[in-house]
Amino acid sequence: MKMILLRKFRVLILMVFLIACSMHIMIDLLPKLERHGSTGCSCSHTPSEEPKSWGKQGWPNKHSLRILQDFSNEPSSNVSSHSLERVPVAGDKSQAFRRLDHQGQRGDRKRQFIQDAGVTKNVPAKGSRLSALYDHPLYKTSLPPLTDEDTLFNVNTDIRFDPKAAEDQAWAGESNIDEFSPTGELTADSYPNWLRFHIGINRYELYSRHNPVIDALLKDLATQRITSVAMKSGGTQLKLIMTFQNYGQALFKPMKQTREQETPPDFFYFSDFERHNAEIAAFHLDKILDFRRVPPVAGRLVNMTKEIRDVTRDKKLWRTFFISPANNVCFYGECSYYCSTEHALCGKPDQIEGSLAAFLPDLALAKRKTWRNPWRRSYHKRKKAEWEVDPDYCEEVKQTPPYDSGTRLLDIMDMTIFDFLMGNMDRHHYETFEKFGNETFIIHLDNGRGFGKHSHDELSILVPLTQCCRVRKSTHLRLQLLAKEEYKLSVLMAESLVRDRLSPILIQPHLDAMDRRLRQVLNVLSDCIEKEGYSYVVEDDLQGYQGTDHAHNGPRRR
């Protein structure tokens, strides 16, 4: 009797195991078994119904996944790219620009955007304040002559973009035959805008002041057809890597807060939301300050069904989509914070705002070095960083490479001013291009935690400036210029941001807060000059510039 019961028990266990295996296999095959008819959310279904065509795109063979350019601010970002596959063999740099995803279908490029009918989207008139700012002599200073060592890429040897390599003639079909050189090769001017942006990077700037490629790239970010989507690895909050039909890529940060919401006062800076509109506004502020160290960022209204769910190859992302009780399409992805059903990102009904930041060149082509910010916060609920308790901390920094020579300390001061104007406390690391060594600019990446509180000015962000009392002359003069009524920072920002498709990007209190913070920065510099003297505080980087209203020959007195 016992033997019979034992055998029955074993048979039962085996059946349960087989049923579990069958269910697991069916779940994996579900995307391929779904209907292929519908491509978007008709939003006519009931809350209990699942949207159709969840398996429109079959899961790819792992060898068909493409290299992804890197947009990391993580300490490991200078070691390897966060690609879905291994990078090409070292030395064959052109392979990183050859996209082998055979998606020849060309969808309708026209996208409908929800826009405020009362906001003008056209470029401001020539008499605008923004145009007057860029006509000012301070915004016409020239760079030193560029050598091969000063440019990130040599177009003739490092870069060659050939759409034929992907066996897809669709991209080349859009071009005019005149764009080909007599040898039959594509000219640099016919490259896609994201590649032309990469080619223009040099030792001193990410892009030049009046480079038409940047406006064209911003348009591409907002209009190019999205061909694939994947979650970005690392980071505390959900970010998506989006690939376009012209093989360009961008980092997508979805909308998590409305324009009017402020960061709750009980939130720590390291648990704050990352805001899509902060990324957009940071790019425009960086440009107005003439730093040009933030990669181009544009706002976009994304169809979560057609442009994310139906084109993603990421199973983990795809499985987090659901229909909310309000009949909206939602998803939450995977990340450290705020990736759960309770913090899901929901469309209206399947449209969601987001920022798209153009990728920098792949790390296989242009390595970047990650540096720990000397004024990094403790990222602890109770502990304080050394700079918060030691008023002479800057003296120690000045004796430490690379801050003991060159322009790196002045770059930190620029970044400090930039962060204070935004209210961004989350600047733990920064990056530079490895090719240029220590004599190059800091890339201002990851600005999503700016513009969180317009009613509060976080003075601790200014500690590097108050401790070191150093600033570039060009930065100081531009700050003084932006404090004048005819070049008022808030007005210039409003005029610049109105060009974005998601305008208005910032509400008026945030714009007013920037004017208030600008005055505080100038007051700190005024105190430094009175205490230390103008020649000690202000580093002259405008040799040969003939100023008028802004020239200083001695210490500034209040």
C-alpha positions as CSV (number, residue, x, y, z in Angstrom):
1,M,0.0,0.0,0.0
2,K,2.8,2.4,0.9
3,M,4.6,1.7,-2.4
4,I,1.4,2.5,-4.4
5,L,1.0,5.8,-2.6
6,L,4.6,6.6,-3.1
7,R,4.3,5.9,-6.8
8,K,1.2,8.1,-7.1
9,F,2.9,10.9,-5.3
10,R,5.9,10.7,-7.7
11,V,3.5,10.8,-10.7
12,L,1.7,13.8,-9.3
13,I,5.0,15.7,-8.7
14,L,6.1,14.9,-12.3
15,M,2.7,16.2,-13.7
16,V,3.0,19.4,-11.8
17,F,6.5,19.9,-13.1
18,L,5.4,19.3,-16.7
19,I,2.5,21.7,-16.4
20,A,4.8,24.4,-15.0
21,C,7.3,23.9,-17.8
22,S,4.4,24.1,-20.4
23,M,3.1,27.4,-18.9
24,H,6.6,28.9,-18.9
25,I,7.1,28.0,-22.6
26,M,3.6,29.4,-23.5
27,I,4.4,32.7,-21.7
28,D,7.7,33.0,-23.7
29,L,5.9,32.3,-27.0
30,L,2.9,34.6,-26.2
31,P,4.3,37.6,-28.2
32,K,4.6,35.4,-31.3
33,L,1.1,34.0,-30.9
34,E,-0.7,37.3,-30.5
35,R,-2.7,38.8,-33.4
36,H,-0.8,41.0,-35.8
37,G,-3.6,43.1,-37.1
38,S,-3.7,46.2,-34.8
39,T,-0.7,48.4,-34.3
40,G,-1.9,50.9,-31.8
41,C,-4.2,51.6,-28.9
42,S,-7.7,52.3,-30.3
43,C,-8.8,53.2,-26.8
44,S,-12.2,51.8,-27.6
45,H,-11.8,48.7,-25.6
46,T,-13.1,48.2,-22.1
47,P,-10.8,48.3,-19.1
48,S,-10.8,44.6,-18.9
49,E,-9.6,44.1,-22.5
50,E,-6.0,43.9,-23.4
51,P,-4.8,46.0,-26.3
52,K,-4.0,44.1,-29.5
53,S,-0.8,43.4,-31.4
54,W,1.4,43.0,-28.3
55,G,3.6,40.7,-30.3
56,K,3.9,42.8,-33.5
57,Q,7.7,42.6,-33.4
58,G,9.1,39.1,-32.7
59,W,12.0,38.9,-30.3
60,P,15.3,39.2,-32.1
61,N,18.1,36.9,-32.5
62,K,20.8,38.1,-30.1
63,H,23.3,38.5,-33.0
64,S,21.0,41.0,-34.7
65,L,21.1,43.5,-31.8
66,R,23.1,46.6,-32.6
67,I,25.7,48.6,-30.8
68,L,24.2,51.3,-28.6
69,Q,26.0,54.5,-28.1
70,D,26.6,55.4,-24.5
71,F,25.1,58.2,-22.5
72,S,26.3,57.3,-19.0
73,N,27.2,59.4,-16.1
74,E,28.2,56.3,-14.1
75,P,31.7,55.7,-12.8
76,S,32.1,52.7,-15.1
77,S,31.1,54.6,-18.2
78,N,34.7,55.2,-19.3
79,V,35.4,51.5,-19.3
80,S,32.8,50.0,-21.6
81,S,29.6,51.0,-23.4
82,H,26.3,49.9,-22.1
83,S,25.6,48.1,-25.4
84,L,23.3,45.2,-25.8
85,E,26.1,43.4,-27.7
86,R,29.9,43.5,-27.7
87,V,31.5,46.4,-29.5
88,P,33.3,45.8,-32.9
89,V,36.9,44.6,-33.1
90,A,39.2,47.3,-31.9
91,G,40.6,49.4,-34.7
92,D,37.6,49.1,-37.0
93,K,35.9,52.3,-35.9
94,S,33.6,52.6,-38.9
95,Q,31.7,49.5,-37.7
96,A,30.2,51.3,-34.8
97,F,28.4,53.6,-37.3
98,R,27.1,50.8,-39.5
99,R,23.7,49.9,-38.2
100,L,22.8,46.4,-39.2
101,D,19.1,46.5,-38.2
102,H,17.2,45.6,-41.4
103,Q,14.1,47.7,-40.9
104,G,13.4,49.1,-44.3
105,Q,9.8,50.0,-43.7
106,R,9.3,53.7,-43.9
107,G,6.4,54.9,-41.9
108,D,4.6,58.2,-42.1
109,R,6.9,60.8,-40.6
110,K,4.1,63.2,-39.7
111,R,3.4,63.1,-36.0
112,Q,0.6,64.9,-34.3
113,F,1.6,66.9,-31.2
114,I,-0.6,68.3,-28.5
115,Q,0.4,71.9,-28.4
116,D,-0.9,75.0,-26.7
117,A,-2.7,77.0,-29.4
118,G,-1.7,80.2,-27.8
119,V,2.0,79.5,-27.9
120,T,4.0,80.5,-31.0
121,K,6.3,77.7,-32.3
122,N,8.1,79.7,-34.9
123,V,11.7,81.0,-34.6
124,P,11.7,84.4,-32.9
125,A,12.0,87.5,-35.1
126,K,15.4,89.0,-35.8
127,G,14.6,91.8,-33.3
128,S,14.2,89.3,-30.5
129,R,16.3,89.5,-27.3
130,L,17.8,86.1,-28.0
131,S,19.1,87.3,-31.4
132,A,20.4,90.4,-29.8
133,L,22.2,88.3,-27.2
134,Y,23.9,86.2,-29.8
135,D,25.0,89.3,-31.7
136,H,26.7,90.7,-28.6
137,P,30.6,90.7,-28.8
138,L,30.8,88.3,-25.8
139,Y,29.1,85.7,-28.0
140,K,31.4,86.2,-30.9
141,T,34.7,85.3,-29.4
142,S,36.6,82.8,-31.5
143,L,38.3,79.6,-30.6
144,P,42.1,78.9,-31.1
145,P,42.9,77.3,-34.5
146,L,42.0,73.6,-34.3
147,T,44.5,70.9,-35.1
148,D,43.9,67.1,-35.5
149,E,44.6,66.8,-31.8
150,D,41.9,69.3,-30.9
151,T,39.1,67.5,-32.8
152,L,37.4,64.3,-31.5
153,F,37.3,62.7,-35.0
154,N,39.3,63.1,-38.2
155,V,36.6,62.7,-40.9
156,N,39.0,61.3,-43.4
157,T,40.4,58.5,-41.2
158,D,38.1,58.0,-38.2
159,I,34.6,58.4,-39.7
160,R,33.0,56.9,-42.7
161,F,29.2,56.4,-42.8
162,D,28.0,54.1,-45.6
163,P,24.3,53.2,-45.6
164,K,25.1,50.5,-48.2
165,A,26.9,48.6,-45.4
166,A,23.5,47.9,-43.8
167,E,22.1,46.7,-47.2
168,D,19.4,49.3,-46.8
169,Q,19.0,51.7,-49.6
170,A,16.1,53.6,-48.1
171,W,18.3,56.1,-46.3
172,A,20.5,56.8,-49.3
173,G,17.4,57.1,-51.5
174,E,16.5,60.3,-49.7
175,S,19.7,62.0,-50.7
176,N,20.5,63.9,-53.8
177,I,23.0,62.4,-56.1
178,D,25.0,65.7,-55.8
179,E,25.9,64.7,-52.3
180,F,28.3,62.0,-53.5
181,S,31.9,62.9,-54.2
182,P,33.5,62.2,-57.6
183,T,34.9,59.0,-56.1
184,G,31.3,57.8,-55.4
185,E,31.6,58.2,-51.6
186,L,29.2,60.2,-49.4
187,T,30.5,63.6,-48.4
188,A,30.5,64.6,-44.7
189,D,27.7,67.2,-45.4
190,S,25.4,64.3,-46.4
191,Y,25.8,62.4,-43.2
192,P,22.8,62.2,-40.8
193,N,22.6,65.0,-38.3
194,W,23.6,63.0,-35.3
195,L,26.8,62.0,-37.0
196,R,27.6,65.5,-38.1
197,F,27.1,66.6,-34.5
198,H,29.6,64.0,-33.4
199,I,32.1,65.1,-36.0
200,G,31.8,68.7,-34.8
201,I,33.0,68.0,-31.2
202,N,36.3,69.4,-30.3
203,R,38.5,70.2,-27.3
204,Y,36.6,73.3,-26.4
205,E,32.9,72.7,-27.1
206,L,30.3,70.0,-28.0
207,Y,29.0,72.2,-30.8
208,S,29.7,75.7,-32.2
209,R,27.5,78.7,-31.5
210,H,25.7,78.9,-34.8
211,N,25.9,75.4,-36.1
212,P,22.8,74.7,-38.2
213,V,23.2,71.0,-37.5
214,I,22.0,71.4,-33.9
215,D,18.6,72.8,-35.0
216,A,18.3,70.0,-37.5
217,L,19.2,67.4,-34.9
218,L,16.6,68.8,-32.5
219,K,14.0,68.4,-35.2
220,D,15.2,64.9,-35.8
221,L,14.8,64.0,-32.1
222,A,11.2,65.2,-32.2
223,T,10.1,63.8,-35.5
224,Q,12.3,60.8,-36.6
225,R,10.5,57.5,-36.7
226,I,11.4,55.3,-33.7
227,T,12.5,51.8,-34.8
228,S,13.5,50.2,-31.5
229,V,13.4,50.8,-27.8
230,A,15.3,49.2,-24.9
231,M,15.8,50.0,-21.2
232,K,19.1,51.6,-20.3
233,S,21.0,49.6,-17.7
234,G,22.1,51.2,-14.5
235,G,20.7,54.3,-12.9
236,T,18.1,54.7,-10.3
237,Q,15.1,55.6,-12.5
238,L,13.7,54.4,-15.7
239,K,15.3,55.6,-18.9
240,L,14.9,54.3,-22.4
241,I,17.3,54.1,-25.3
242,M,15.4,54.9,-28.5
243,T,16.8,54.2,-32.0
244,F,15.6,56.1,-35.1
245,Q,15.2,55.3,-38.7
246,N,18.4,57.2,-39.6
247,Y,20.3,55.0,-37.1
248,G,20.7,57.8,-34.5
249,Q,20.0,57.1,-30.9
250,A,18.7,59.2,-27.9
251,L,18.0,58.8,-24.2
252,F,14.3,59.1,-23.4
253,K,13.2,60.3,-20.0
254,P,9.4,60.1,-19.5
255,M,7.3,62.7,-17.8
256,K,6.9,62.0,-14.1
257,Q,5.7,65.3,-12.7
258,T,3.5,68.1,-14.0
259,R,5.1,71.6,-14.6
260,E,3.5,73.0,-11.4
261,Q,4.6,70.3,-9.0
262,E,7.5,71.0,-6.7
263,T,9.8,68.5,-5.0
264,P,8.3,67.7,-1.6
265,P,10.3,69.4,1.2
266,D,10.9,66.0,2.9
267,F,12.5,64.4,-0.1
268,F,16.3,63.9,-0.1
269,Y,18.1,65.1,-3.2
270,F,19.1,61.5,-4.0
271,S,15.4,60.3,-4.1
272,D,14.0,63.1,-6.1
273,F,12.3,62.5,-9.4
274,E,14.1,63.0,-12.6
275,R,12.1,65.6,-14.7
276,H,12.0,65.5,-18.5
277,N,11.4,69.3,-18.7
278,A,14.5,69.9,-16.6
279,E,16.6,68.1,-19.2
280,I,15.1,70.3,-21.9
281,A,15.5,73.5,-20.0
282,A,19.1,72.6,-19.0
283,F,20.1,72.4,-22.6
284,H,18.7,75.8,-23.4
285,L,20.2,77.4,-20.2
286,D,23.6,75.9,-21.0
287,K,23.5,77.4,-24.5
288,I,22.4,80.8,-23.2
289,L,25.3,80.8,-20.8
290,D,27.5,80.0,-23.8
291,F,29.0,76.8,-22.2
292,R,27.6,74.5,-24.9
293,R,28.5,71.4,-22.8
294,V,25.0,69.8,-22.7
295,P,24.2,67.4,-25.6
296,P,21.1,68.5,-27.6
297,V,17.8,67.7,-26.0
298,A,14.3,68.0,-27.4
299,G,10.8,67.3,-26.1
300,R,8.6,64.8,-27.8
301,L,5.1,63.5,-27.4
302,V,5.4,59.7,-27.7
303,N,2.8,57.2,-28.5
304,M,3.4,54.5,-25.9
305,T,1.7,51.8,-28.0
306,K,3.2,52.4,-31.4
307,E,6.5,53.9,-30.5
308,I,7.5,51.9,-27.4
309,R,5.5,48.8,-26.8
310,D,5.2,47.6,-30.4
311,V,8.8,48.2,-31.3
312,T,10.6,47.2,-28.2
313,R,12.8,44.1,-28.2
314,D,13.2,44.2,-24.4
315,K,11.0,41.4,-22.9
316,K,11.4,42.8,-19.4
317,L,10.1,46.2,-20.6
318,W,7.3,44.7,-22.7
319,R,5.9,42.6,-19.8
320,T,5.4,45.7,-17.6
321,F,2.7,47.3,-19.9
322,F,-0.9,47.2,-18.7
323,I,-4.2,49.0,-19.0
324,S,-5.1,51.1,-16.0
325,P,-8.6,51.3,-14.5
326,A,-8.9,54.7,-16.3
327,N,-8.4,52.9,-19.6
328,N,-4.9,54.4,-20.1
329,V,-1.9,52.5,-21.4
330,C,0.8,52.3,-18.6
331,F,4.2,50.7,-18.0
332,Y,6.9,50.8,-15.4
333,G,10.0,49.0,-16.6
334,E,12.8,48.0,-14.2
335,C,15.0,50.3,-12.1
336,S,16.1,51.0,-8.6
337,Y,13.5,53.6,-7.7
338,Y,9.9,54.2,-8.9
339,C,9.6,51.2,-11.1
340,S,6.4,49.5,-9.9
341,T,2.7,49.4,-10.6
342,E,2.3,52.1,-7.9
343,H,4.7,54.4,-9.8
344,A,3.7,53.4,-13.3
345,L,4.0,55.9,-16.2
346,C,0.5,56.3,-17.8
347,G,-0.5,57.9,-21.1
348,K,-3.5,60.0,-22.0
349,P,-4.7,57.5,-23.2
350,D,-1.4,56.3,-24.7
351,Q,0.4,59.6,-25.3
352,I,3.2,60.6,-22.9
353,E,5.6,63.5,-22.9
354,G,9.4,62.9,-22.6
355,S,12.8,64.4,-23.3
356,L,15.1,62.9,-25.9
357,A,18.8,63.7,-25.4
358,A,21.1,63.0,-28.4
359,F,23.7,60.3,-27.7
360,L,27.4,61.1,-27.5
361,P,29.7,59.0,-29.7
362,D,30.0,55.4,-28.8
363,L,32.8,54.6,-26.2
364,A,34.4,52.3,-28.8
365,L,35.1,55.4,-30.9
366,A,35.6,58.1,-28.3
367,K,36.4,57.0,-24.7
368,R,35.3,59.2,-21.9
369,K,36.9,59.4,-18.4
370,T,34.6,59.7,-15.4
371,W,35.8,61.8,-12.5
372,R,34.4,62.0,-8.9
373,N,33.2,65.6,-8.2
374,P,35.3,67.0,-5.4
375,W,32.2,68.6,-4.0
376,R,30.1,65.4,-4.2
377,R,27.5,65.1,-1.6
378,S,27.5,62.2,0.9
379,Y,24.3,60.6,-0.5
380,H,23.5,59.6,3.1
381,K,20.6,60.6,5.3
382,R,22.8,61.7,8.3
383,K,26.5,61.9,7.2
384,K,28.0,65.1,5.8
385,A,30.7,65.4,3.1
386,E,34.1,66.8,4.0
387,W,33.5,70.0,2.1
388,E,30.4,70.7,4.2
389,V,32.4,70.8,7.5
390,D,35.8,72.1,6.3
391,P,35.7,75.8,5.2
392,D,39.3,75.5,3.8
393,Y,38.4,72.4,1.7
394,C,39.1,74.2,-1.6
395,E,42.8,74.7,-0.7
396,E,43.2,71.0,-0.5
397,V,41.5,70.6,-3.9
398,K,43.7,73.1,-5.5
399,Q,46.8,71.0,-4.6
400,T,45.3,67.9,-6.1
401,P,45.6,67.0,-9.9
402,P,43.9,67.9,-12.2
403,Y,42.8,70.9,-10.2
404,D,46.3,72.1,-9.5
405,S,46.8,73.3,-13.1
406,G,45.0,74.1,-16.3
407,T,41.3,75.0,-16.5
408,R,39.6,72.2,-14.6
409,L,38.9,74.1,-11.4
410,L,37.4,76.9,-13.5
411,D,35.2,74.3,-15.3
412,I,34.0,73.1,-11.9
413,M,33.0,76.8,-11.1
414,D,31.1,77.0,-14.4
415,M,29.3,73.8,-13.5
416,T,28.5,75.1,-10.0
417,I,26.9,78.2,-11.4
418,F,25.0,76.2,-13.9
419,D,23.7,73.8,-11.2
420,F,22.8,76.6,-8.8
421,L,20.7,78.4,-11.5
422,M,18.8,75.1,-12.0
423,G,18.7,74.1,-8.3
424,N,20.4,70.8,-9.2
425,M,22.0,69.1,-6.2
426,D,22.7,65.8,-7.9
427,R,26.2,66.2,-9.4
428,H,28.2,63.3,-8.0
429,H,30.4,62.6,-11.1
430,Y,31.3,64.3,-14.3
431,E,32.9,63.2,-17.6
432,T,35.5,64.4,-20.1
433,F,36.7,63.1,-23.4
434,E,39.8,61.0,-22.8
435,K,41.5,62.0,-26.1
436,F,41.9,65.6,-24.9
437,G,43.5,64.8,-21.5
438,N,42.9,67.3,-18.7
439,E,42.8,70.3,-21.1
440,T,39.2,70.1,-22.1
441,F,35.7,71.0,-20.9
442,I,33.4,69.1,-18.5
443,I,30.4,67.5,-20.2
444,H,27.2,68.6,-18.4
445,L,25.3,65.3,-18.4
446,D,22.2,64.1,-16.5
447,N,20.4,67.3,-15.4
448,G,17.0,65.7,-14.7
449,R,17.0,66.7,-11.0
450,G,17.1,70.4,-11.7
451,F,14.2,72.8,-11.6
452,G,12.6,70.9,-8.7
453,K,11.9,73.9,-6.3
454,H,11.3,77.4,-7.5
455,S,10.4,78.6,-4.0
456,H,13.8,77.6,-2.5
457,D,17.4,78.5,-3.4
458,E,19.8,75.8,-2.2
459,L,22.9,77.8,-1.3
460,S,25.0,74.8,-0.5
461,I,25.3,74.2,-4.3
462,L,27.3,77.5,-4.4
463,V,29.9,76.3,-1.8
464,P,32.6,75.5,-4.4
465,L,32.4,79.1,-5.6
466,T,32.3,80.6,-2.1
467,Q,35.3,78.5,-1.0
468,C,37.5,78.9,-4.1
469,C,36.5,82.4,-5.2
470,R,37.6,81.7,-8.8
471,V,35.7,82.3,-12.1
472,R,36.5,82.8,-15.8
473,K,36.3,86.4,-17.0
474,S,34.0,85.3,-19.9
475,T,31.6,83.6,-17.4
476,H,31.6,86.6,-15.1
477,L,30.9,89.1,-17.9
478,R,28.1,87.0,-19.4
479,L,26.5,86.7,-16.0
480,Q,26.6,90.5,-15.6
481,L,25.1,90.8,-19.1
482,L,22.3,88.4,-18.3
483,A,21.5,90.4,-15.1
484,K,20.7,93.5,-17.2
485,E,17.1,94.3,-18.1
486,E,17.7,94.2,-21.9
487,Y,19.2,90.7,-21.6
488,K,17.2,89.4,-18.7
489,L,17.9,85.7,-18.2
490,S,14.3,84.7,-17.6
491,V,13.1,86.4,-20.7
492,L,15.8,84.8,-22.8
493,M,15.0,81.4,-21.4
494,A,11.3,81.8,-22.1
495,E,12.0,82.9,-25.7
496,S,14.4,80.0,-26.3
497,L,12.1,77.3,-24.7
498,V,9.1,78.4,-26.8
499,R,10.8,76.7,-29.7
500,D,10.4,73.2,-28.2
501,R,7.4,71.2,-29.2
502,L,6.3,70.6,-25.6
503,S,6.3,74.3,-24.8
504,P,5.8,75.7,-22.2
505,I,8.7,73.9,-20.6
506,L,9.0,75.9,-17.4
507,I,6.3,77.8,-15.5
508,Q,7.0,81.5,-14.7
509,P,8.1,80.9,-11.0
510,H,11.0,78.8,-12.2
511,L,12.0,81.5,-14.7
512,D,11.8,84.2,-12.0
513,A,13.9,81.9,-9.7
514,M,16.7,81.9,-12.2
515,D,16.9,85.8,-12.1
516,R,16.9,85.7,-8.3
517,R,19.7,83.1,-8.2
518,L,21.7,84.9,-10.8
519,R,21.8,88.0,-8.5
520,Q,23.0,85.7,-5.7
521,V,25.9,84.4,-7.8
522,L,27.0,87.9,-8.7
523,N,26.8,88.9,-5.0
524,V,29.1,86.0,-4.1
525,L,31.6,87.0,-6.8
526,S,31.4,90.6,-5.7
527,D,32.2,89.6,-2.1
528,C,35.1,87.4,-3.4
529,I,36.5,90.3,-5.5
530,E,36.2,92.7,-2.5
531,K,38.0,90.3,-0.3
532,E,40.7,88.8,-2.6
533,G,41.0,91.3,-5.4
534,Y,39.8,91.2,-9.0
535,S,43.0,89.8,-10.5
536,Y,43.0,86.8,-8.1
537,V,39.3,85.9,-8.5
538,V,38.8,86.5,-12.2
539,E,40.9,84.4,-14.7
540,D,41.3,86.3,-17.9
541,D,40.4,84.0,-20.8
542,L,39.5,86.8,-23.2
543,Q,42.9,87.8,-24.3
544,G,42.5,90.5,-27.0
545,Y,38.8,91.1,-26.3
546,Q,38.1,94.8,-26.2
547,G,35.3,95.3,-23.8
548,T,33.4,98.5,-23.2
549,D,30.8,98.4,-20.4
550,H,32.3,95.2,-19.0
551,A,36.0,96.0,-18.9
552,H,37.8,95.8,-15.5
553,N,41.2,97.2,-14.7
554,G,41.2,96.5,-11.0
555,P,39.3,95.1,-8.0
556,R,35.6,95.5,-8.2
557,R,34.1,97.6,-5.3
558,R,30.5,97.4,-4.2
